[in-house]
Amino acid sequence: MPVVDTSPSQQTASTGEPTSPDEDLRVEPTVALEWAQALEQWGGERAAKPADARGAWLHRAPEHQVLTFYLAARAYDPNLPAPWWLRALAAGSIRSRVDGFAVEDRVAKLLASRPGWVYVPWVAEGDSGFWEYMPSERALTVPGVPTTLFLTHRHTGWLDVIPVHAGETPEPIPVQGPADLRANLARLESLRPA
């Protein structure tokens, strides 16, 4: 991005007079803006599964470039939005972006084949989306949130489930990967509000 220099030595086009320091304008690239551009996806809001929402630069660019850029940007903002797999990759707890995609795809294959599970593509900028078990809302007597499955970098099972609830959000239940999810899916689908 070019730098626009309107220092006092520059003259205004309309008057030919030097500009004052109050009129100085300096435009420079920012890491936050560049990272936001790296996260941009077109059409991801219509995704029916995580693979449909992998259109951003960080999904397609060489993995080492993505990781290097993420680590540099995170030095400026530790709370930088990023998908779970990139956080795990930066922490060294997952081997590659492809491994992260494989977890997402295994979960998608399992949940898409079960009635009641719906993929929600947008959580917040940079996230990989989440799954909701819509029938769980029937257990509520007031409006609330259905049982929800998130992908996470918090542990190496990569999956957390938040039970159906109204009001305060309960603590997530860690799931130890797609095999554990498959084995316990009926129990997770039968969770009731606390």
N, CA, C and O of each residue as an XYZ file, in Angstrom:
776
protein
N       0.862     -1.165      0.000
C       0.000      0.000      0.000
C       0.908      1.226      0.000
O       1.859      1.269      0.780
N       0.654      2.207     -0.830
C       1.520      3.381     -0.902
C       1.340      4.262      0.322
O       0.281      4.278      0.949
N       2.385      4.988      0.643
C       2.331      5.972      1.706
C       2.050      7.314      1.060
O       2.724      7.708      0.108
N       1.062      8.009      1.573
C       0.725      9.330      1.072
C       1.374     10.332      2.007
O       1.027     10.389      3.187
N       2.299     11.114      1.510
C       3.026     12.065      2.342
C       2.544     13.464      2.028
O       2.756     13.974      0.928
N       1.907     14.071      2.983
C       1.490     15.460      2.822
C       2.154     16.279      3.921
O       1.490     17.000      4.666
N       3.450     16.158      4.006
C       4.192     16.900      5.020
C       4.128     18.391      4.713
O       3.737     18.782      3.613
N       4.514     19.231      5.687
C       4.421     20.679      5.485
C       5.147     21.183      4.250
O       4.829     22.257      3.740
N       6.121     20.418      3.764
C       6.834     20.890      2.574
C       6.017     20.693      1.301
O       6.344     21.258      0.257
N       4.968     19.901      1.384
C       4.100     19.699      0.222
C       3.159     20.894      0.083
O       2.839     21.547      1.076
N       2.718     21.183     -1.132
C       1.803     22.283     -1.358
C       0.427     21.752     -1.687
O       0.304     20.695     -2.307
N      -0.608     22.462     -1.284
C      -1.962     22.037     -1.636
C      -2.201     22.349     -3.102
O      -1.672     23.324     -3.635
N      -2.991     21.526     -3.737
C      -3.264     21.707     -5.166
C      -4.099     22.943     -5.423
O      -3.925     23.599     -6.450
N      -4.998     23.275     -4.521
C      -5.922     24.374     -4.793
C      -5.306     25.741     -4.578
O      -5.633     26.673     -5.312
N      -4.418     25.900     -3.589
C      -3.905     27.231     -3.291
C      -2.433     27.400     -3.585
O      -1.953     28.527     -3.710
N      -1.704     26.297     -3.699
C      -0.272     26.405     -3.891
C       0.451     26.738     -2.601
O       1.675     26.859     -2.586
N      -0.307     26.887     -1.508
C       0.279     27.210     -0.214
C       0.749     25.930      0.482
O       0.185     24.858      0.262
N       1.773     26.042      1.315
C       2.188     24.879      2.090
C       1.067     24.470      3.048
O       0.326     25.314      3.553
N       0.959     23.170      3.286
C      -0.038     22.691      4.241
C       0.470     22.891      5.657
O       1.676     22.964      5.893
N      -0.439     22.977      6.573
C      -0.043     23.092      7.982
C       0.085     21.701      8.571
O      -0.436     20.744      7.999
N       0.773     21.562      9.714
C       0.895     20.245     10.343
C      -0.465     19.624     10.660
O      -0.590     18.400     10.686
N      -1.494     20.458     10.903
C      -2.820     19.917     11.196
C      -3.435     19.229      9.982
O      -4.333     18.399     10.122
N      -2.951     19.573      8.793
C      -3.503     19.003      7.578
C      -2.712     17.797      7.086
O      -3.035     17.218      6.049
N      -1.671     17.419      7.834
C      -0.851     16.282      7.424
C      -1.688     15.016      7.394
O      -2.536     14.790      8.257
N      -1.440     14.212      6.403
C      -2.122     12.935      6.274
C      -1.077     11.896      5.924
O      -0.336     12.040      4.952
N      -1.027     10.868      6.713
C      -0.068      9.806      6.430
C      -0.833      8.487      6.490
O      -1.330      8.101      7.548
N      -0.925      7.810      5.374
C      -1.636      6.541      5.286
C      -0.603      5.429      5.167
O       0.223      5.438      4.254
N      -0.649      4.469      6.092
C       0.272      3.339      6.067
C      -0.513      2.049      6.249
O      -1.602      2.063      6.824
N       0.022      0.944      5.770
C      -0.666     -0.327      5.984
C      -0.618     -0.702      7.457
O       0.324     -0.348      8.165
N      -1.622     -1.410      7.908
C      -1.618     -1.904      9.275
C      -1.720     -3.420      9.236
O      -2.320     -4.000      8.330
N      -1.134     -4.031     10.219
C      -1.180     -5.489     10.304
C      -2.621     -5.956     10.437
O      -3.016     -6.945      9.820
N      -3.412     -5.243     11.246
C      -4.809     -5.645     11.450
C      -5.584     -5.627     10.136
O      -6.376     -6.532      9.873
N      -5.364     -4.609      9.312
C      -6.050     -4.526      8.027
C      -5.594     -5.656      7.100
O      -6.416     -6.290      6.438
N      -4.303     -5.902      7.057
C      -3.793     -6.973      6.206
C      -4.324     -8.333      6.673
O      -4.660     -9.185      5.851
N      -4.398     -8.535      8.001
C      -4.920     -9.804      8.511
C      -6.405     -9.939      8.177
O      -6.861    -11.024      7.816
N      -7.154     -8.860      8.293
C      -8.580     -8.897      7.945
C      -8.749     -9.292      6.486
O      -9.665    -10.041      6.148
N      -7.877     -8.797      5.626
C      -7.940     -9.164      4.211
C      -7.595    -10.642      4.018
O      -8.161    -11.301      3.145
N      -6.676    -11.161      4.820
C      -6.301    -12.579      4.721
C      -7.460    -13.485      5.131
O      -7.538    -14.630      4.686
N      -8.368    -12.976      5.983
C      -9.514    -13.752      6.459
C     -10.722    -13.667      5.534
O     -11.626    -14.497      5.625
N     -10.752    -12.680      4.649
C     -11.937    -12.447      3.814
C     -12.288    -13.659      2.973
O     -11.436    -14.256      2.315
N     -13.575    -14.008      3.013
C     -14.082    -15.097      2.185
C     -15.331    -14.591      1.483
O     -16.110    -13.821      2.046
N     -15.503    -15.023      0.280
C     -16.697    -14.643     -0.459
C     -17.601    -15.853     -0.555
O     -17.166    -16.918     -0.993
N     -18.857    -15.706     -0.150
C     -19.816    -16.792     -0.240
C     -19.783    -17.765      0.913
O     -20.588    -18.696      0.945
N     -18.886    -17.587      1.857
C     -18.782    -18.493      2.984
C     -20.000    -18.514      3.881
O     -20.252    -19.499      4.576
N     -20.757    -17.428      3.870
C     -21.955    -17.351      4.724
C     -23.041    -18.329      4.274
O     -23.991    -18.578      5.016
N     -22.910    -18.879      3.081
C     -23.887    -19.857      2.569
C     -23.375    -21.289      2.680
O     -24.003    -22.214      2.165
N     -22.245    -21.477      3.345
C     -21.627    -22.801      3.429
C     -22.518    -23.782      4.187
O     -23.140    -23.428      5.188
N     -22.569    -25.009      3.697
C     -23.321    -26.078      4.358
C     -22.403    -26.980      5.174
O     -22.871    -27.827      5.934
N     -21.091    -26.793      5.014
C     -20.089    -27.552      5.768
C     -18.795    -26.739      5.743
O     -18.645    -25.852      4.902
N     -17.856    -27.028      6.654
C     -16.628    -26.224      6.714
C     -15.863    -26.142      5.393
O     -15.320    -25.087      5.065
N     -15.812    -27.224      4.637
C     -15.062    -27.206      3.369
C     -15.597    -26.149      2.410
O     -14.839    -25.609      1.605
N     -16.897    -25.846      2.484
C     -17.497    -24.842      1.606
C     -17.051    -23.419      1.964
O     -17.206    -22.499      1.161
N     -16.502    -23.242      3.162
C     -16.127    -21.906      3.632
C     -14.613    -21.697      3.629
O     -14.110    -20.792      4.294
N     -13.903    -22.511      2.900
C     -12.435    -22.395      2.866
C     -11.977    -21.630      1.631
O     -11.242    -22.162      0.799
N     -12.409    -20.398      1.517
C     -12.057    -19.606      0.351
C     -11.142    -18.439      0.635
O     -10.785    -17.698     -0.281
N     -10.754    -18.258      1.884
C      -9.904    -17.124      2.243
C      -8.445    -17.406      1.880
O      -8.059    -18.546      1.622
N      -7.652    -16.341      1.866
C      -6.224    -16.473      1.586
C      -5.578    -17.477      2.538
O      -4.761    -18.295      2.113
N      -5.934    -17.421      3.812
C      -5.279    -18.301      4.778
C      -5.613    -19.776      4.567
O      -4.930    -20.640      5.116
N      -6.646    -20.079      3.787
C      -6.971    -21.467      3.454
C      -6.196    -21.965      2.230
O      -6.011    -23.170      2.061
N      -5.743    -21.038      1.376
C      -5.158    -21.419      0.086
C      -3.668    -21.133     -0.045
O      -2.965    -21.825     -0.782
N      -3.185    -20.124      0.660
C      -1.781    -19.733      0.536
C      -0.877    -20.819      1.131
O      -1.338    -21.630      1.934
N       0.389    -20.842      0.749
C       1.300    -21.818      1.347
C       1.258    -21.731      2.880
O       1.297    -20.651      3.468
N       1.177    -22.907      3.493
C       0.982    -22.969      4.945
C       2.055    -22.194      5.715
O       1.733    -21.509      6.685
N       3.312    -22.289      5.306
C       4.377    -21.581      6.036
C       4.183    -20.065      5.968
O       4.511    -19.361      6.923
N       3.654    -19.553      4.850
C       3.390    -18.117      4.752
C       2.250    -17.703      5.683
O       2.310    -16.660      6.334
N       1.214    -18.538      5.733
C       0.070    -18.248      6.595
C       0.519    -18.222      8.049
O       0.184    -17.297      8.789
N       1.275    -19.233      8.459
C       1.727    -19.311      9.851
C       2.660    -18.158     10.194
O       2.532    -17.555     11.260
N       3.587    -17.848      9.313
C       4.516    -16.736      9.554
C       3.766    -15.418      9.701
O       4.044    -14.635     10.610
N       2.819    -15.180      8.807
C       2.041    -13.942      8.862
C       1.198    -13.897     10.138
O       1.123    -12.861     10.799
N       0.569    -15.016     10.479
C      -0.243    -15.067     11.697
C       0.603    -14.761     12.934
O       0.195    -13.964     13.779
N       1.763    -15.380     13.045
C       2.617    -15.148     14.213
C       3.067    -13.690     14.292
O       3.123    -13.116     15.380
N       3.384    -13.094     13.150
C       3.786    -11.679     13.132
C       2.616    -10.780     13.529
O       2.785     -9.845     14.311
N       1.434    -11.063     12.991
C       0.259    -10.244     13.305
C      -0.152    -10.425     14.760
O      -0.560     -9.467     15.416
N      -0.047    -11.645     15.263
C      -0.425    -11.917     16.653
C       0.496    -11.200     17.638
O       0.096    -10.925     18.770
N       1.718    -10.896     17.221
C       2.631    -10.143     18.086
C       2.074     -8.746     18.372
O       2.338     -8.176     19.431
N       1.305     -8.198     17.431
C       0.676     -6.894     17.619
C      -0.651     -7.005     18.350
O      -1.031     -6.107     19.101
N      -1.351     -8.101     18.130
C      -2.668     -8.286     18.747
C      -2.830     -9.756     19.139
O      -3.162    -10.585     18.292
N      -2.599    -10.091     20.421
C      -2.700    -11.493     20.854
C      -4.103    -12.082     20.690
O      -4.249    -13.304     20.649
N      -5.130    -11.247     20.596
C      -6.507    -11.715     20.442
C      -6.977    -11.691     18.988
O      -8.176    -11.669     18.711
N      -6.035    -11.694     18.087
C      -6.325    -11.667     16.660
C      -7.281    -12.798     16.281
O      -7.067    -13.935     16.701
N      -8.327    -12.520     15.502
C      -9.208    -13.611     15.079
C      -8.459    -14.588     14.185
O      -7.690    -14.191     13.309
N      -8.697    -15.868     14.422
C      -8.051    -16.914     13.615
C      -8.814    -18.213     13.811
O      -9.396    -18.436     14.873
N      -8.818    -19.072     12.800
C      -9.487    -20.364     12.965
C      -8.761    -21.231     13.992
O      -7.572    -21.045     14.251
N      -9.490    -22.171     14.566
C      -8.945    -23.041     15.609
C      -7.683    -23.766     15.138
O      -6.723    -23.895     15.898
N      -7.680    -24.239     13.888
C      -6.547    -25.028     13.406
C      -5.276    -24.196     13.296
O      -4.178    -24.720     13.483
N      -5.412    -22.898     12.992
C      -4.241    -22.036     12.896
C      -3.681    -21.758     14.292
O      -2.465    -21.709     14.476
N      -4.556    -21.579     15.264
C      -4.098    -21.417     16.653
C      -3.379    -22.681     17.126
O      -2.342    -22.601     17.785
N      -3.933    -23.846     16.788
C      -3.309    -25.116     17.164
C      -1.966    -25.295     16.448
O      -1.001    -25.773     17.043
N      -1.910    -24.915     15.191
C      -0.674    -25.007     14.419
C       0.396    -24.101     15.032
O       1.550    -24.506     15.170
N       0.018    -22.895     15.392
C       0.960    -21.957     16.014
C       1.455    -22.472     17.364
O       2.591    -22.204     17.754
N       0.605    -23.208     18.074
C       0.988    -23.759     19.382
C       1.772    -25.059     19.243
O       2.324    -25.557     20.224
N       1.825    -25.615     18.025
C       2.541    -26.861     17.800
C       1.765    -28.102     18.208
O       2.346    -29.180     18.342
N       0.460    -27.965     18.408
C      -0.339    -29.109     18.845
C      -1.042    -29.825     17.697
O      -1.700    -30.843     17.913
N      -0.909    -29.304     16.483
C      -1.410    -30.000     15.293
C      -0.312    -29.884     14.240
O       0.400    -28.882     14.180
N      -0.183    -30.910     13.419
C       0.945    -30.950     12.478
C       0.784    -30.024     11.287
O       1.760    -29.438     10.817
N      -0.450    -29.888     10.792
C      -0.617    -29.113      9.560
C      -2.051    -28.622      9.422
O      -2.964    -29.091     10.102
N      -2.214    -27.676      8.530
C      -3.544    -27.172      8.190
C      -4.388    -28.301      7.611
O      -5.585    -28.379      7.888
N      -3.789    -29.166      6.818
C      -4.499    -30.297      6.226
C      -5.064    -31.202      7.321
O      -6.180    -31.705      7.190
N      -4.308    -31.415      8.397
C      -4.818    -32.219      9.515
C      -6.033    -31.543     10.150
O      -6.994    -32.216     10.522
N      -5.992    -30.230     10.275
C      -7.144    -29.495     10.801
C      -8.354    -29.636      9.898
O      -9.468    -29.864     10.370
N      -8.133    -29.501      8.598
C      -9.234    -29.671      7.648
C      -9.811    -31.082      7.729
O     -11.020    -31.270      7.595
N      -8.947    -32.071      7.948
C      -9.414    -33.461      8.042
C     -10.338    -33.640      9.242
O     -11.339    -34.351      9.150
N     -10.014    -33.008     10.360
C     -10.893    -33.079     11.541
C     -12.238    -32.444     11.210
O     -13.287    -33.027     11.482
N     -12.209    -31.250     10.622
C     -13.454    -30.576     10.245
C     -14.295    -31.447      9.310
O     -15.512    -31.546      9.466
N     -13.634    -32.075      8.342
C     -14.360    -32.874      7.351
C     -14.937    -34.154      7.957
O     -16.032    -34.571      7.580
N     -14.221    -34.778      8.883
C     -14.745    -35.981      9.540
C     -15.972    -35.635     10.386
O     -16.959    -36.371     10.387
N     -15.905    -34.525     11.096
C     -17.048    -34.088     11.904
C     -18.228    -33.766     10.986
O     -19.362    -34.148     11.271
N     -17.958    -33.063      9.884
C     -19.019    -32.706      8.936
C     -19.681    -33.955      8.358
O     -20.906    -34.012      8.245
N     -18.884    -34.948      7.996
C     -19.441    -36.175      7.427
C     -20.358    -36.868      8.434
O     -21.429    -37.356      8.073
N     -19.932    -36.908      9.698
C     -20.728    -37.550     10.741
C     -22.017    -36.778     11.015
O     -23.100    -37.362     11.018
N     -21.904    -35.469     11.246
C     -23.081    -34.698     11.653
C     -24.051    -34.445     10.506
O     -25.260    -34.376     10.726
N     -23.542    -34.305      9.293
C     -24.439    -34.083      8.150
C     -25.318    -35.311      7.883
O     -26.388    -35.194      7.286
N     -24.867    -36.472      8.323
C     -25.653    -37.686      8.116
C     -26.675    -37.924      9.232
O     -27.490    -38.843      9.140
N     -26.635    -37.107     10.274
C     -27.559    -37.252     11.402
C     -28.654    -36.201     11.297
O     -28.358    -35.031     11.055
N     -29.911    -36.592     11.473
C     -30.979    -35.592     11.436
C     -30.860    -34.619     12.612
O     -30.513    -35.006     13.727
N     -31.154    -33.362     12.334
C     -31.197    -32.355     13.384
C     -29.970    -31.481     13.503
O     -30.048    -30.404     14.093
N     -28.828    -31.907     12.962
C     -27.601    -31.108     13.057
C     -27.529    -30.135     11.875
O     -27.747    -30.514     10.724
N     -27.219    -28.877     12.186
C     -27.134    -27.815     11.181
C     -25.796    -27.109     11.331
O     -25.397    -26.738     12.435
N     -25.115    -26.928     10.222
C     -23.840    -26.194     10.234
C     -24.113    -24.700     10.143
O     -24.872    -24.250      9.285
N     -23.493    -23.939     11.030
C     -23.592    -22.475     11.037
C     -22.202    -21.952     10.660
O     -21.265    -22.083     11.448
N     -22.054    -21.366      9.479
C     -20.720    -21.049      8.982
C     -20.000    -19.889      9.660
O     -18.773    -19.823      9.598
N     -20.718    -18.977     10.303
C     -20.028    -17.813     10.866
C     -20.236    -17.731     12.360
O     -21.370    -17.665     12.834
N     -19.155    -17.736     13.096
C     -19.181    -17.445     14.526
C     -18.710    -16.005     14.657
O     -19.459    -15.119     15.070
N     -17.478    -15.802     14.303
C     -16.855    -14.485     14.292
C     -15.810    -14.526     13.188
O     -15.481    -15.593     12.671
N     -15.307    -13.388     12.842
C     -14.319    -13.307     11.776
C     -13.182    -14.297     12.030
O     -12.582    -14.303     13.105
N     -12.897    -15.119     11.045
C     -11.782    -16.041     11.147
C     -12.138    -17.413     11.682
O     -11.348    -18.344     11.524
N     -13.297    -17.578     12.310
C     -13.661    -18.876     12.867
C     -14.124    -19.838     11.783
O     -14.462    -19.439     10.669
N     -14.127    -21.126     12.147
C     -14.497    -22.171     11.192
C     -15.965    -22.546     11.245
O     -16.370    -23.498     10.577
N     -16.763    -21.848     12.000
C     -18.172    -22.178     12.117
C     -18.412    -23.181     13.229
O     -17.485    -23.576     13.935
N     -19.661    -23.588     13.378
C     -20.030    -24.535     14.429
C     -21.263    -25.300     13.993
O     -21.871    -24.981     12.972
N     -21.633    -26.315     14.769
C     -22.795    -27.155     14.485
C     -23.799    -27.019     15.617
O     -23.418    -27.007     16.787
N     -25.082    -26.916     15.278
C     -26.146    -26.861     16.282
C     -27.049    -28.074     16.125
O     -27.368    -28.491     15.011
N     -27.456    -28.636     17.267
C     -28.421    -29.723     17.251
C     -29.784    -29.114     17.560
O     -30.141    -28.929     18.723
N     -30.531    -28.809     16.522
C     -31.767    -28.042     16.643
C     -32.845    -28.718     17.502
O     -33.539    -28.007     18.228
N     -33.028    -30.039     17.465
C     -34.076    -30.646     18.304
C     -33.880    -30.409     19.807
O     -34.833    -30.515     20.578
N     -32.659    -30.091     20.223
C     -32.410    -29.880     21.656
C     -33.169    -28.673     22.197
O     -33.411    -28.590     23.401
N     -33.550    -27.737     21.329
C     -34.299    -26.553     21.774
C     -35.664    -26.923     22.361
O     -36.240    -26.159     23.135
N     -36.168    -28.080     21.992
C     -37.474    -28.504     22.527
C     -37.439    -28.684     24.040
O     -38.486    -28.658     24.687
N     -36.260    -28.867     24.608
C     -36.125    -29.047     26.054
C     -36.210    -27.720     26.810
O     -36.251    -27.712     28.041
N     -36.238    -26.604     26.089
C     -36.286    -25.288     26.713
C     -37.723    -24.787     26.816
O     -38.547    -25.041     25.938
N     -38.006    -24.077     27.894
C     -39.324    -23.456     28.045
C     -39.287    -21.979     27.684
O     -40.330    -21.334     27.568
N     -38.085    -21.446     27.506
C     -37.888    -20.057     27.083
C     -36.884    -20.068     25.932
O     -36.180    -21.062     25.757
N     -36.794    -19.001     25.144
C     -35.807    -18.982     24.060
C     -34.390    -19.168     24.604
O     -34.045    -18.644     25.663
N     -33.594    -19.907     23.876
C     -32.225    -20.165     24.309
C     -31.356    -20.624     23.162
O     -31.603    -20.297     22.002
N     -30.339    -21.383     23.501
C     -29.338    -21.829     22.538
C     -29.343    -23.354     22.496
O     -29.275    -23.995     23.545
N     -29.421    -23.949     21.300
C     -29.405    -25.409     21.217
C     -28.023    -25.975     21.558
O     -27.048    -25.231     21.656
N     -27.952    -27.272     21.736
C     -26.666    -27.940     21.921
C     -25.781    -27.578     20.735
O     -26.202    -27.670     19.582
N     -24.559    -27.168     21.031
C     -23.672    -26.619     20.015
C     -22.311    -27.293     20.076
O     -21.753    -27.473     21.159
N     -21.778    -27.664     18.927
C     -20.451    -28.260     18.841
C     -19.518    -27.284     18.138
O     -19.803    -26.817     17.035
N     -18.393    -26.980     18.794
C     -17.367    -26.088     18.253
C     -16.083    -26.858     18.025
O     -15.795    -27.822     18.734
N     -15.323    -26.442     17.052
C     -13.948    -26.912     16.930
C     -13.087    -25.955     17.738
O     -13.334    -24.749     17.743
N     -12.072    -26.488     18.425
C     -11.298    -25.677     19.356
C      -9.823    -26.044     19.337
O      -9.455    -27.158     18.965
N      -8.993    -25.111     19.735
C      -7.561    -25.374     19.901
C      -7.224    -25.622     21.375
O      -6.061    -25.852     21.708
N      -8.233    -25.578     22.267
C      -8.000    -25.685     23.716
C      -7.422    -27.026     24.146
O      -6.717    -27.095     25.152
N      -7.706    -28.094     23.404
C      -7.217    -29.428     23.734
C      -7.091    -30.227     22.440
O      -7.621    -29.825     21.404
N      -6.387    -31.361     22.502
C      -6.087    -32.102     21.281
C      -7.205    -33.031     20.826
O      -7.012    -33.806     19.889
N      -8.365    -32.973     21.464
C      -9.545    -33.637     20.929
C     -10.222    -32.761     19.894
O     -11.002    -33.236     19.068
N      -9.910    -31.467     19.951
C     -10.332    -30.446     18.991
C     -11.822    -30.115     18.998
O     -12.256    -29.264     18.222
N     -12.616    -30.763     19.849
C     -14.062    -30.540     19.844
C     -14.567    -30.217     21.235
O     -14.139    -30.823     22.217
N     -15.478    -29.260     21.317
C     -16.175    -28.909     22.556
C     -17.666    -28.879     22.266
O     -18.092    -28.451     21.193
N     -18.454    -29.335     23.228
C     -19.908    -29.268     23.123
C     -20.425    -28.400     24.264
O     -20.045    -28.576     25.422
N     -21.290    -27.469     23.916
C     -21.969    -26.654     24.927
C     -23.416    -27.113     24.940
O     -24.112    -27.019     23.929
N     -23.879    -27.619     26.103
C     -25.254    -28.136     26.174
C     -26.302    -27.054     25.916
O     -26.042    -25.862     26.079
N     -27.473    -27.494     25.515
C     -28.618    -26.610     25.333
C     -28.799    -25.803     26.613
O     -28.674    -26.332     27.717
N     -29.095    -24.509     26.450
C     -29.238    -23.668     27.636
C     -29.993    -22.386     27.303
O     -30.097    -21.966     26.151
N     -30.513    -21.790     28.367
C     -31.082    -20.440     28.311
C     -30.363    -19.670     29.419
O     -30.166    -20.190     30.517
N     -29.983    -18.463     29.132
C     -29.267    -17.692     30.146
C     -27.769    -17.923     30.054
O     -27.203    -17.963     28.962
N     -27.125    -18.074     31.218
C     -25.672    -18.186     31.281
C     -25.172    -19.425     30.525
O     -25.751    -20.507     30.627
N     -24.090    -19.243     29.771
C     -23.521    -20.326     28.986
C     -22.783    -21.306     29.890
O     -21.902    -20.908     30.652
N     -23.142    -22.596     29.806
C     -22.433    -23.590     30.625
C     -21.015    -23.833     30.123
O     -20.670    -23.457     29.002
N     -20.206    -24.459     30.955
C     -18.840    -24.817     30.568
C     -18.888    -25.819     29.415
O     -19.764    -26.683     29.386
N     -17.957    -25.714     28.467
C     -17.934    -26.673     27.370
C     -17.534    -28.067     27.855
O     -16.752    -28.217     28.795
N     -18.082    -29.067     27.199
C     -17.736    -30.463     27.457
C     -16.707    -30.865     26.406
O     -17.023    -30.871     25.216
N     -15.477    -31.201     26.817
C     -14.478    -31.603     25.818
C     -14.816    -32.967     25.219
O     -15.228    -33.885     25.929
N     -14.638    -33.083     23.918
C     -14.833    -34.339     23.199
C     -13.468    -34.693     22.613
O     -12.805    -33.837     22.026
N     -13.051    -35.927     22.766
C     -11.699    -36.331     22.372
C     -11.611    -36.794     20.927
O     -11.117    -37.885     20.642
N     -12.087    -35.969     20.033
C     -11.934    -36.232     18.606
C     -13.171    -36.834     17.967
O     -14.135    -37.167     18.656
N     -13.143    -36.973     16.638
C     -14.297    -37.495     15.904
C     -14.746    -38.887     16.341
O     -15.945    -39.166     16.350
N     -13.804    -39.774     16.707
C     -14.203    -41.122     17.146
C     -14.980    -41.051     18.451
O     -15.983    -41.747     18.611
N     -14.531    -40.218     19.385
C     -15.243    -40.035     20.652
C     -16.605    -39.390     20.405
O     -17.586    -39.737     21.063
N     -16.666    -38.461     19.468
C     -17.933    -37.836     19.114
C     -18.909    -38.892     18.600
O     -20.065    -38.936     19.023
N     -18.443    -39.734     17.694
C     -19.294    -40.793     17.140
C     -19.809    -41.701     18.256
O     -20.994    -42.035     18.289
N     -18.928    -42.099     19.163
C     -19.294    -43.021     20.237
C     -20.291    -42.406     21.231
O     -21.088    -43.121     21.837
N     -20.240    -41.085     21.392
C     -21.070    -40.426     22.410
C     -22.130    -39.500     21.836
O     -22.725    -38.709     22.569
N     -22.369    -39.589     20.556
C     -23.280    -38.655     19.908
C     -24.700    -38.748     20.466
O     -25.331    -37.716     20.694
N     -25.206    -39.937     20.688
C     -26.567    -40.077     21.218
C     -26.670    -39.423     22.609
O     -27.673    -38.779     22.915
N     -25.651    -39.585     23.435
C     -25.658    -38.951     24.760
C     -25.619    -37.435     24.635
O     -26.337    -36.736     25.350
N     -24.789    -36.922     23.734
C     -24.685    -35.480     23.548
C     -25.980    -34.897     22.984
O     -26.360    -33.778     23.331
N     -26.652    -35.646     22.123
C     -27.920    -35.180     21.564
C     -29.033    -35.185     22.630
O     -30.033    -34.484     22.475
N     -28.870    -35.951     23.687
C     -29.904    -36.021     24.727
C     -29.618    -35.101     25.912
O     -30.329    -35.161     26.915
N     -28.598    -34.253     25.818
C     -28.303    -33.311     26.919
C     -29.513    -32.425     27.164
O     -30.217    -32.039     26.232
N     -29.742    -32.108     28.436
C     -30.849    -31.243     28.837
C     -30.295    -30.008     29.529
O     -29.159    -30.025     30.004
N     -31.078    -28.936     29.594
C     -30.610    -27.731     30.295
C     -30.342    -28.033     31.769
O     -31.041    -28.838     32.385
N     -29.337    -27.386     32.317
C     -29.009    -27.567     33.737
C     -30.018    -26.877     34.631
O     -29.895    -26.928     35.855
